[in-house]
């Protein structure tokens, strides 16, 4: 989770006031950006994240940690699971590019580093066709029993 310090955005017209953004918002942006990359099966989260998701609460910050460095640069650490068969370095590079692009587009902030931590590979399950007339596979079982 990000530090509690709000980040001040630069705006030319100070007469209207300042603009500050919570670090959690940046984690949220990064989490959505990473989860949209082809090859990312899911984000790595804590036990509390997993329980919350089961209860229907999505936390797009899961698997994302933001550090604001001394020089005010932003460093994201992103933990993901990648789909089996995908090019892991390519998926990681796409995550880095997508996060930098989206944070810059939405906030005008420059991202220093995006460290991608691949926590695991998610195996693909073969698609099983279900016959609507034989939902429980009884016809197949009966034909095997007849042999």
C-alpha positions in Angstrom: 0.0 0.0 0.0 1.2 3.5 -0.8 2.4 6.0 1.7 -0.2 8.4 3.1 1.3 11.5 1.6 -0.8 13.2 -1.0 1.0 14.1 -4.2 0.7 17.6 -5.4 0.1 18.0 -9.1 1.5 21.0 -10.9 -1.0 23.4 -12.3 -0.2 26.7 -13.9 -3.2 28.6 -12.5 -2.5 28.6 -8.7 -5.3 31.2 -8.2 -7.9 28.4 -8.2 -6.1 26.3 -5.6 -3.9 23.3 -5.6 -4.5 19.8 -6.9 -3.5 16.8 -4.8 -3.9 13.1 -5.6 -3.8 10.3 -3.0 -1.2 7.6 -3.7 -4.0 5.0 -3.5 -5.5 6.5 -6.6 -2.2 5.9 -8.5 -2.1 2.3 -7.2 -5.7 1.9 -8.5 -4.7 3.3 -11.9 -1.7 1.0 -12.1 -3.7 -2.0 -11.0 -6.4 -1.6 -13.7 -3.7 -0.9 -16.3 -1.8 -4.1 -15.4 -4.9 -6.3 -15.2 -5.8 -5.2 -18.8 -2.6 -6.5 -20.3 -3.1 -9.6 -22.4 -1.4 -12.5 -20.6 -2.1 -11.3 -17.0 -4.4 -13.8 -15.5 -4.7 -12.1 -12.1 -3.0 -9.8 -9.7 -1.3 -11.2 -6.6 -3.0 -10.1 -3.4 -3.1 -10.7 0.3 -5.5 -12.9 2.2 -7.7 -9.9 3.0 -7.8 -9.1 -0.7 -8.8 -12.6 -1.6 -11.6 -12.7 1.1 -12.9 -9.3 -0.1 -13.0 -10.6 -3.7 -15.0 -13.6 -2.6 -17.4 -11.3 -0.9 -17.8 -9.3 -4.2 -15.5 -6.4 -3.4 -12.9 -5.8 -6.2 -9.7 -4.1 -5.1 -7.9 -3.0 -8.2 -4.9 -1.9 -6.0 -4.2 -5.6 -5.1 -0.7 -6.6 -6.1 0.4 -3.0 -6.5 2.7 -1.1 -4.2 3.7 2.5 -4.8 6.9 4.1 -3.3 7.5 7.8 -3.6 11.3 8.2 -3.7 13.3 11.1 -2.2 13.6 12.7 -5.6 9.8 12.6 -5.9 9.9 9.9 -8.6 7.3 7.1 -8.5 8.3 3.5 -8.2 5.6 0.8 -8.7 6.0 -2.8 -7.6 3.4 -5.0 -9.3 2.9 -8.6 -8.5 1.0 -10.7 -11.1 0.2 -14.2 -12.3 0.8 -14.8 -16.0 -1.2 -17.2 -18.3 0.6 -20.4 -19.3 2.1 -20.2 -22.7 2.6 -16.4 -22.8 6.0 -14.8 -23.3 6.7 -13.7 -19.7 9.3 -11.0 -20.5 7.0 -9.5 -23.2 4.0 -9.5 -20.8 6.1 -7.8 -18.1 7.3 -5.2 -20.6 3.7 -4.5 -21.6 2.7 -4.1 -18.0 5.6 -1.5 -17.5 4.6 0.4 -20.6 0.9 0.4 -19.9 1.3 1.6 -16.3 3.7 4.4 -17.3 1.3 5.4 -20.1 -1.9 5.4 -18.0 -0.4 7.2 -15.0 1.1 9.9 -17.3 -2.2 10.2 -19.3 -4.4 10.5 -16.3 -2.2 12.6 -13.9 0.7 14.2 -15.9 3.1 12.5 -13.5 6.2 10.7 -14.7 6.8 7.2 -13.4 10.4 6.3 -12.6 10.4 2.5 -12.3 7.8 -0.3 -12.7 9.1 -3.5 -11.1 7.1 -6.5 -12.2 7.2 -9.5 -10.0 5.7 -12.6 -11.6 4.4 -14.7 -8.7 3.4 -17.7 -10.8 1.9 -19.1 -14.0 -1.8 -19.9 -14.3 -2.4 -23.1 -16.2 -5.0 -23.0 -18.9 -8.0 -25.3 -18.7 -9.2 -27.0 -21.8 -12.6 -25.8 -22.9 -15.2 -28.4 -22.2 -18.3 -28.4 -24.2 -21.5 -29.1 -22.3 -24.3 -30.8 -24.2 -27.5 -29.0 -23.0 -29.4 -32.3 -23.5 -26.9 -34.2 -21.4 -25.7 -31.8 -18.7 -24.4 -34.5 -16.3 -22.7 -36.6 -19.0 -25.0 -39.6 -18.4 -25.3 -40.6 -22.1 -21.5 -40.9 -22.3 -21.5 -43.0 -19.1 -24.3 -45.3 -20.3 -22.5 -45.9 -23.6 -19.3 -46.8 -21.7 -21.3 -49.2 -19.4 -22.8 -50.9 -22.4 -19.4 -51.9 -23.7 
